[in-house]
Amino acid sequence: RRVVGFLISSFYWRLMFKNILPEGDASFVAVIKNSVGQAESYLIDGPRVDYLGQGDLHDRSFDSLVSRDHITDYLRYKSGPEKTSYTAVDIKSEFISYELFIYPTAEMRDAFVTKGPVNLV
């Protein structure tokens, strides 16, 4: 056998997360890690998504509050023909797999934590 070609695909992660929250919702950090050791971080702030950079760049004080999941199912959902105008090729997770890690931000904490009294009626 000899190799006569190869296929490369790329994901624009920013587009995968764009418009998933309404305007005014508290922001969070999404970190995408793959099975070959790469990581990318994004700040999701309402409908806007900002690229933070390569690596896991979340605030370490929120490590215990992480929510994580394999992202293959999410990619299938977002790129399926019912969501887009094109048909997606199935992602083979035995070659490379992706995990999504969601971390709160200080802004999110500040929106939900208060030192005020709780009134129970």
HELIX and SHEET records of a PDB file:
HELIX    1   1 TRP A   13  PHE A   17  1                                   5    
HELIX    2   2 ARG A   60  LEU A   65  5                                   6    
HELIX    3   3 THR A   72  SER A   79  1                                   8    
HELIX    4   4 ALA A  106  PHE A  112  1                                   7    
SHEET    1   A 5 ARG A  48  GLN A  54  0                                        
SHEET    2   A 5 ALA A  39  ASP A  45 -1                                        
SHEET    3   A 5 PHE A  28  ASN A  34 -1                                        
SHEET    4   A 5 TYR A  98  PRO A 104 -1                                        
SHEET    5   A 5 SER A  67  HIS A  70 -1                                        
END                                                                             
